[in-house]
Amino acid sequence: MPHVFRCELAGPAPQNPYQHTSGLRALVLQWIAASDAALAESLHASNKPKPYSIGPLVVAGEDVVEFDVSVLSDDVTWSMLKGIELLGPRVRLGRCVYVMTGPVSYVHERTWDELLQAQVRRSWRFALLSPVAHHAKGRLRKAVVLPDPANYFGSWLTRWNLYGQSAMSPSVLDVASDQIVVSHCIGETRRIAIERGRSFIGFVGEVTFDLLKPEAVDLDTLQALARLAALAPFSGTGVETMRGMGLTRPLAARREEYVCE
């Protein structure tokens, strides 16, 4: 069952929200390992997108910071929560010591059945709260930074087919590529230092994707696109989602954005 959890910590504000991205990645894996070492090892060893993503560390008040963890797997959810209980509230990130202010809170949750029932849309709007980028195909390592419908829906499709209850046909990406356009985009590219000697460039802002001719798309594909868009806040978008990148939140839909079945 997909969840978004929020962890609140008492301690010093970071120099920037991405200062402790590697530390947060290690922390969540430690929580999982404390409860299920075999699961943690398999997650660490896998080169596939993970069933969880981690947001940046943001200031929530005076001497209080917080970060979100989005989880697609019940096994990871149970192990993480149990591990927090076993390891206690004290957390070290780099040279800084933090203390959890209480249990993690549930920000958002949906069952897979609820995601399957996502309402068919002709338009989707998203806030990209931390930098989003995708790996470009080809011999050289390059990044696609500006929003592209096929990359975004492709990112969500990969995670759906890895961790969802039923696989989805990759043909949905043909429609995303041919039929979906960026109808509105406001924001900026941002370069983030994610660790010493390494930076990440991605897009931060808002983007709207529109389906050009929904009447020309079969209902199964329309439903598939709706399900993938509904997965976005739980899966994150793009690469480096365990280092604070790709934090995605849906923006409220207008009545005219829905498709009548």
N, C-alpha and C positions, 0 to 999 in steps of 0.2 A: 504494500500500500504506500504510494508516494506521500512523503511528508516534507514540510519545511520546518526545521527547528531553529530556535534562536538561543544562543548562549551568551549570557551577560557576565562580564568579569569586572571586578573592582581592581583598579590599578592605573598606571600612568597611560596617558594618551600616546599613541604611536606618532612618530614624526610624519607619517603619511599612512593611509589605510592599507598599503601593501608592504609595509615594513616587515611584518611577521608572516608573510604568506607561506614560506617554507616551514616555519614553526607550527602554524595552524595545520598544515597538511600532516606533519609528523604527529601532532597532538591527537587528531582524530584517529589516525591509524593506531596510536598507542591505546586509545580508549577501546577500539575494537579488539586489539590484541589481548588486552587485560581479561576480556571475557571469552574470546575465541581466537587462540593463536593461529590455528590452521586457516581460518577465514582471512585473518590479517595477512598472513604469508601469501595466500593465493591472490589477494587483491594487490599486494605490493609487486608480485612477480608478473602479473598480467599486463600486457601492453595494449589492452583494449580500453575504451572509455570506462571509467569506474561507475558503479551504481550510486555514487554520491558526489556532490560538488560542495565547495566551501567558498563562502563570500569573503570579502575583505573585512578588516577589523576597523570599525567606525566608532567615533565618539558618540555616546548616548547620554552623557551628562557629566557632571564634575567628577573626575576620577572613576568614571564608568565607561566601559567600551563593550561592544557586542559584535557578534558575527553570526551568520546564518549557515546552517548545514542542510542541504537538500538531499533526500535519500529516496531511492527507487526500490530498494530491496528490504523486505521485512527482516531478513537475517542480519543485515547491516544495522538497521534501526535497533533491534533488540540488543545486539552486541555492543553498540555504541552507548546506549543508555545504561546497560549493566556495567560497562567498563567505567563510565563516569562515577557510578556508585562505588565501585571497587577502589578506584584510585583516589577518590576524594576531591575536594574543591580546589586544592592548590595547583596552579598551572604556571609553568615557566615557558616564556617565549623569548629566546635569546638570553639577554642578561636581565630581563624584566620578570618580576614575579607578580602573578595575578591570583585572585581568589574568586571562584564562581559565587555569585550573589544568591543563588538558589537553583532549583531544578531548571532544566531547559524548558522553554515554553514552545507550544505548538503554534506556529504562525499560520499554517495552511496545510490542509490534507485533503486528498481525494482518493477514492478507491479506483482500482483499474476499471471496474464496471462503470463508475461515474465518468471516467475519461472516455470510455467507449460511447457514452451517450452525449458527448460534447455536441453542442448545437451547431448545425451547418451554417457557415458564414461566407460572405463574399469579401470580407475585409477583416484584417487583424492588426491591432496596434500594440506596440510593445515599448516599454522603457528599458533601455540597456544601461544598467546601473554601474557596471564595471566593464572595462574594455573587452570587446568581442572581436575575434579574428578567426580565420580558418586557414588550414594548410592548403596551398595551391598544389595542383597536380604537376608533375614534371620532375626532371632530374635534379634541379637545384631547389634548395629549401627556401621557399618564398611564402609570404602570408597574403591572404586576401583580407583587407581591412574594412572596406566599405560594404554596407549591407547588400546582400544578394539573396533572393528568395530560395534558389536551389541549395545554396550552402546552409542557410538557416534550417530549412525543412529537412535537409539531408542530415544535419547534426542531430535533430530530434528523432529522425527515423532510425538512425544507428542505435540510439539508446533505447528506443521503443522495442526494436527487434532483439536487443540483448536482454532486456529486463521486463518487457511487457508480458502479458498473459498469452497473447497470440501474435504471431509474426505478421508483418504488413508487407505487401508487395512493393519492391523498389520502383515499380512503374509509376507510383505516385509522384516521384521526382520528375518524371517527364512532364507532367502537368504543371508542377511547380516551376520548372524551367520555361515552359512554353507560354503558360497562362498567367502567372503571377508576376506583378510588377511592383516596384517601389513607388507608391503614390505620394508619400510625404516622408521627409527625413530631415531632422534637425539635430545638430550635435557637433561633435568634433572628434578627430583622431587624438589619441593620448598615448604617450610613451611612458611605460612604467618600468622601474628597476625592480625586478622580482627577486634577484639575488646578485651577489657581487659579480660584476663583469657580464651580466646578462640582462637584457631588457625585453619588453614586450610592447608591441604597438597594436592598438585596437580601437574600435569605434565606441563612443559613449554618447547616448542621447535618446532620441525617440525615432521609431520607424513605423510606417504603415505599409502593409502589403495588401494589394487589391487583386482579386481574381477578375480577369478581364471579361470572360464570357461564362459565367457559372451555368447558364442554360445548356452549354455545349459539353459539360462535364457530367459523367454518370454519378449517381447518388453515392455509390460505394467509395468513389474517389473523393467526393466532397466530404464525406464523413471521415475518411482517412486524414485529409488535410486538417479538419477540425480537431481531431484527436491529437495530432502532432503538435498543433499550436497550443492545445490545452496542457500538453506535457512540459512546455518550455519552462515554467517557473520551478518545476521539480528537477529538471535535468540540467539546466544551464544551457548555454549556447556556445558552440565553437570549441576551441582548444584551451588548455591550461585552466580548466574549471575547478581543479583542486588547489589552485594557487590564487584564488580570488577573482579570476576572470569569468566573463560570460554570464554575470548575474542578470537574469531576465525576469521582468514582471509584466503581466498583461495590463493594458489600459482599458478603461471601460468602453464597451461597444455602444454604438448608437443603433437605434431601431432599424435604420435603413441598411445596416451592415449585415443583417441576417438574410438568409435565403429561405424562402417559403418552400416547403417540401410538397 
